[in-house]
Amino acid sequence: MAELLDDHPTLSTVPAAGVPAPPDPPPLDETARARAILAAQPVTEGHTELPESLDPEDLPPVRAREAGAQLWSLHVEADEGVIGTLRRIDSVRALVADCPEDLRLAHSSSELADARNCGRVAALLGPVGWTALGGSAATLRAYHALGVRAVNLTCFDRFARDAVREMNRIGLAVDLSGADPDTVRSALAVTRAPALLTRAAPEALPDDVLRLLGGNGAVLMVPVAEDPEAAADALDRVRAEAGPQCVGVSHTTAPAVGYVPLFAELLRRGWSAQELVGLAHANATRALRQTEFLSRTNRIRPAAA
């Protein structure tokens, strides 16, 4: 009886003599590989444009399924200034609170990771528009206390120089989106933290500026259209001049299409899986983490109000 209970190979598991073993399954194509990468490594988007009127019925905002974190733009019209920005911050915080099963407000790189691990999309406040500072470092610090984590610098003067130093001190990312090459050069000469370009336009920046951004550890977050070729071309140039540690994603103009076509195209162009993880979120997370670390370890005197 014991012999009958022994586990013996069955006819279905014994290879027939002279019959070749089945071939290995074919390797995944680029689209399947891109989909697998994005399933494990959701995208951190640098610029989420919210409607002027924030209606709770419109939230959560429409986004690509691969998005795992978003910087929510706080830009307002120039005549709205500080008051308009404060109203927008208040509305965004209320709207995130209304979507606890989908969104989570994040104030740091660790909270960003926690939100992703909990299956929520992390919402980071910023960037704030430069004119919304009102020329005051006190306003800058107040925005930071309210949870803002990036400010868009588009010109460079004495106040901008002092503001960049104060942003380094308190842990605000310097967003250089839309700044001309000379402004970028001036800001990079002052900041000790990595810059962000949440809406990067690499075609507007000469090669020497891209190399300076690479030396700073900045992240250029490139918008993605439904046709991925243009974004892939821009990212190829950033990768070549600044380095693969400097690429990131701004947003997609076609959320229904998402990021799989772009990532598949980059795989066809020879990008490694590690570089695509950096593009998805690791580079942006690294820049935010380094900004936070600098603010903890390099305490300088605050700029005058």
C-alpha positions as CSV (number, residue, x, y, z in Angstrom):
1,M,0.0,0.0,0.0
2,A,2.9,2.4,0.8
3,E,4.3,1.9,-2.6
4,L,0.9,2.8,-4.1
5,L,1.0,6.1,-2.2
6,D,4.6,7.0,-3.3
7,D,4.8,10.0,-5.6
8,H,5.8,8.7,-9.0
9,P,6.1,10.6,-12.2
10,T,3.0,10.3,-14.4
11,L,2.9,9.7,-18.1
12,S,2.1,13.4,-18.6
13,T,5.2,14.6,-16.8
14,V,7.7,12.2,-18.3
15,P,9.3,13.6,-21.5
16,A,9.0,11.2,-24.3
17,A,12.2,9.8,-25.7
18,G,13.4,11.7,-28.7
19,V,10.9,14.6,-28.3
20,P,12.7,18.0,-27.9
21,A,11.9,20.2,-24.9
22,P,9.5,23.0,-25.5
23,P,11.2,26.3,-26.4
24,D,11.6,29.1,-23.9
25,P,8.8,31.7,-24.1
26,P,9.7,34.7,-26.3
27,P,11.0,37.8,-24.5
28,L,8.6,40.5,-23.7
29,D,8.3,43.3,-26.3
30,E,9.0,46.9,-25.5
31,T,5.4,47.7,-24.8
32,A,5.0,44.8,-22.4
33,R,8.3,45.7,-20.6
34,A,7.2,49.4,-20.4
35,R,3.9,48.4,-18.9
36,A,5.6,46.1,-16.3
37,I,8.1,48.9,-15.3
38,L,5.3,51.4,-14.8
39,A,3.1,49.0,-12.8
40,A,6.0,48.7,-10.3
41,Q,7.3,52.3,-10.6
42,P,4.5,54.9,-10.9
43,V,5.3,58.3,-12.3
44,T,5.9,61.4,-10.3
45,E,4.5,64.3,-12.4
46,G,6.1,67.7,-12.0
47,H,3.1,69.8,-13.1
48,T,-0.5,69.2,-12.6
49,E,-2.6,72.1,-13.8
50,L,-5.8,72.4,-11.8
51,P,-8.9,74.2,-13.1
52,E,-9.4,77.8,-12.1
53,S,-12.6,76.9,-10.2
54,L,-11.9,73.9,-7.9
55,D,-15.2,71.9,-7.7
56,P,-15.2,68.8,-5.4
57,E,-17.4,67.0,-8.0
58,D,-14.5,67.3,-10.5
59,L,-12.0,65.5,-8.2
60,P,-9.9,63.6,-8.1
61,P,-8.4,65.2,-11.2
62,V,-8.2,63.3,-14.5
63,R,-4.8,61.7,-14.8
64,A,-2.8,58.9,-16.3
65,R,-3.3,55.6,-14.6
66,E,0.5,55.3,-14.1
67,A,0.7,58.5,-12.0
68,G,1.7,57.9,-8.4
69,A,2.5,61.5,-7.3
70,Q,1.9,65.0,-8.6
71,L,3.1,68.5,-7.9
72,W,0.0,70.6,-8.1
73,S,0.6,74.0,-9.6
74,L,-0.4,77.0,-7.5
75,H,0.1,79.6,-10.2
76,V,-2.5,82.3,-10.2
77,E,-3.1,85.5,-12.3
78,A,-0.6,88.3,-11.5
79,D,-3.3,90.5,-10.0
80,E,-4.4,87.8,-7.6
81,G,-1.0,87.8,-5.9
82,V,-0.6,86.4,-2.3
83,I,-4.3,86.4,-1.5
84,G,-5.2,84.4,-4.6
85,T,-2.4,81.9,-3.9
86,L,-3.5,81.5,-0.2
87,R,-7.1,80.9,-1.4
88,R,-5.8,78.2,-3.8
89,I,-3.8,76.5,-1.2
90,D,-6.8,76.4,1.1
91,S,-9.0,75.0,-1.7
92,V,-6.5,72.3,-2.7
93,R,-6.0,71.1,0.9
94,A,-9.8,70.9,1.3
95,L,-10.2,69.0,-1.9
96,V,-7.5,66.5,-1.0
97,A,-9.2,66.0,2.3
98,D,-12.4,65.2,0.4
99,C,-10.7,62.3,-1.5
100,P,-9.0,60.3,1.3
101,E,-9.3,57.0,-0.6
102,D,-7.6,58.4,-3.7
103,L,-5.3,61.3,-2.6
104,R,-2.9,62.1,0.2
105,L,-1.2,65.4,0.8
106,A,2.6,64.9,1.0
107,H,5.1,67.3,2.6
108,S,8.3,65.3,2.1
109,S,9.9,62.6,0.0
110,S,9.2,60.1,2.7
111,E,5.5,61.0,2.8
112,L,5.4,60.7,-0.9
113,A,6.7,57.1,-0.7
114,D,4.2,56.4,2.2
115,A,1.3,57.5,0.0
116,R,2.4,55.3,-2.8
117,N,2.8,52.3,-0.5
118,C,-0.8,52.9,0.7
119,G,-2.2,53.0,-2.8
120,R,-2.8,56.7,-2.8
121,V,-1.6,59.4,-5.2
122,A,0.6,61.8,-3.4
123,A,-0.3,65.5,-3.9
124,L,2.5,68.0,-3.3
125,L,1.8,71.7,-3.1
126,G,3.7,73.8,-5.7
127,P,5.2,75.4,-7.5
128,V,4.0,78.9,-6.4
129,G,4.5,81.6,-9.0
130,W,7.3,84.1,-8.5
131,T,5.0,87.2,-8.4
132,A,3.0,85.6,-5.6
133,L,5.9,86.1,-3.2
134,G,5.3,89.9,-3.1
135,G,9.1,90.4,-2.8
136,S,9.1,89.1,0.8
137,A,11.1,86.3,2.3
138,A,8.5,86.2,5.1
139,T,5.9,85.3,2.6
140,L,8.2,82.6,1.3
141,R,8.5,81.1,4.8
142,A,4.7,81.3,5.3
143,Y,4.2,79.3,2.1
144,H,6.6,76.7,3.3
145,A,4.7,76.5,6.7
146,L,1.5,75.9,4.7
147,G,3.0,72.9,2.9
148,V,4.3,74.4,-0.3
149,R,7.5,72.6,-1.5
150,A,8.5,74.5,-4.7
151,V,8.6,78.0,-6.0
152,N,9.0,79.0,-9.6
153,L,11.8,81.5,-10.1
154,T,11.7,83.3,-13.5
155,C,14.0,86.3,-13.0
156,F,17.1,87.0,-11.1
157,D,17.9,90.0,-9.0
158,R,19.1,90.7,-5.5
159,F,15.9,89.5,-3.9
160,A,16.0,86.3,-6.0
161,R,19.5,85.6,-4.9
162,D,18.5,86.0,-1.2
163,A,15.3,84.0,-1.8
164,V,17.2,81.1,-3.3
165,R,19.5,80.9,-0.2
166,E,16.4,81.1,2.0
167,M,14.7,78.3,0.0
168,N,17.8,76.2,0.5
169,R,17.7,76.9,4.2
170,I,14.0,75.9,4.7
171,G,13.7,73.2,2.1
172,L,11.9,74.7,-0.8
173,A,12.8,73.4,-4.3
174,V,13.9,76.0,-6.8
175,D,11.8,75.6,-9.9
176,L,13.4,77.1,-13.0
177,S,10.7,76.4,-15.5
178,G,10.3,79.2,-18.0
179,A,13.5,81.0,-16.9
180,D,15.9,82.2,-19.6
181,P,19.4,80.7,-19.9
182,D,21.0,83.6,-18.0
183,T,18.6,83.3,-15.1
184,V,19.2,79.6,-15.0
185,R,23.0,80.2,-14.9
186,S,22.6,82.8,-12.1
187,A,20.3,80.6,-10.0
188,L,22.6,77.6,-10.3
189,A,25.6,79.7,-9.2
190,V,23.7,80.3,-5.9
191,T,21.7,77.3,-5.1
192,R,23.3,74.4,-3.2
193,A,20.2,72.1,-3.7
194,P,19.1,70.5,-6.9
195,A,16.8,72.6,-9.0
196,L,13.6,71.3,-10.6
197,L,12.2,72.3,-14.0
198,T,8.6,71.1,-13.5
199,R,7.7,72.1,-17.1
200,A,11.1,71.8,-18.8
201,A,11.6,73.0,-22.4
202,P,15.1,71.6,-23.1
203,E,14.9,73.0,-26.7
204,A,15.1,76.5,-25.2
205,L,18.3,75.8,-23.2
206,P,21.8,75.6,-24.8
207,D,24.0,72.6,-24.2
208,D,26.2,74.4,-21.7
209,V,23.2,75.2,-19.5
210,L,22.1,71.6,-19.7
211,R,25.6,70.5,-18.5
212,L,25.4,73.1,-15.6
213,L,22.0,71.6,-14.7
214,G,23.6,68.1,-14.7
215,G,26.4,69.3,-12.4
216,N,23.7,70.7,-10.0
217,G,21.8,67.4,-10.0
218,A,18.7,69.2,-11.4
219,V,15.7,67.3,-12.8
220,L,14.2,68.4,-16.1
221,M,10.6,67.2,-16.2
222,V,9.5,67.0,-19.8
223,P,5.8,67.2,-20.9
224,V,4.5,64.2,-22.9
225,A,2.1,64.4,-25.8
226,E,0.0,61.6,-27.3
227,D,2.8,61.1,-29.9
228,P,5.9,60.2,-27.7
229,E,8.5,61.0,-30.3
230,A,9.0,64.7,-29.4
231,A,9.3,63.9,-25.7
232,A,11.7,61.0,-26.4
233,D,13.8,63.3,-28.5
234,A,13.9,65.9,-25.7
235,L,14.7,63.3,-23.1
236,D,17.5,61.9,-25.2
237,R,19.1,65.3,-25.4
238,V,18.8,65.8,-21.6
239,R,20.3,62.4,-21.0
240,A,23.2,63.1,-23.3
241,E,24.1,66.5,-22.0
242,A,23.0,66.5,-18.4
243,G,23.0,62.8,-17.6
244,P,20.3,60.2,-17.0
245,Q,20.0,61.3,-13.4
246,C,18.4,64.5,-14.6
247,V,15.4,63.3,-16.6
248,G,11.9,63.4,-15.3
249,V,8.2,63.6,-16.4
250,S,6.2,66.8,-16.2
251,H,2.7,65.7,-17.3
252,T,0.9,64.1,-20.2
253,T,-1.5,66.0,-22.5
254,A,-3.3,62.7,-23.1
255,P,-4.0,61.0,-19.8
256,A,-6.0,58.2,-21.5
257,V,-2.9,57.2,-23.4
258,G,-0.6,57.5,-20.4
259,Y,3.1,56.8,-20.4
260,V,3.5,53.3,-21.8
261,P,4.1,54.5,-25.4
262,L,6.9,56.9,-24.2
263,F,8.6,54.3,-22.1
264,A,8.4,51.7,-24.9
265,E,9.9,54.2,-27.3
266,L,12.8,54.8,-24.9
267,L,13.4,51.1,-24.5
268,R,13.7,50.9,-28.3
269,R,16.2,53.6,-28.1
270,G,18.4,51.7,-25.7
271,W,17.4,53.2,-22.3
272,S,17.9,50.7,-19.5
273,A,15.3,49.8,-17.0
274,Q,17.2,51.6,-14.3
275,E,17.2,54.8,-16.3
276,L,13.4,54.5,-16.8
277,V,12.9,54.1,-13.0
278,G,14.8,57.3,-12.6
279,L,12.7,59.0,-15.2
280,A,9.5,57.7,-13.6
281,H,10.1,59.0,-10.1
282,A,13.6,58.2,-8.6
283,N,15.3,61.3,-9.9
284,A,12.6,63.7,-8.7
285,T,12.5,61.9,-5.3
286,R,16.3,62.2,-5.0
287,A,16.2,65.9,-5.8
288,L,13.5,66.5,-3.2
289,R,15.3,64.4,-0.6
290,Q,18.6,66.3,-1.1
291,T,16.7,69.6,-0.8
292,E,15.3,68.4,2.6
293,F,18.7,67.1,3.7
294,L,20.3,70.4,3.0
295,S,17.7,72.3,4.9
296,R,18.4,70.1,8.0
297,T,22.2,70.2,7.8
298,N,23.0,73.7,6.5
299,R,21.3,76.2,8.8
300,I,22.0,79.7,7.6
301,R,20.6,82.9,8.8
302,P,17.2,83.8,7.2
303,A,17.0,86.5,4.6
304,A,15.5,89.8,5.7
305,A,11.8,90.1,5.3
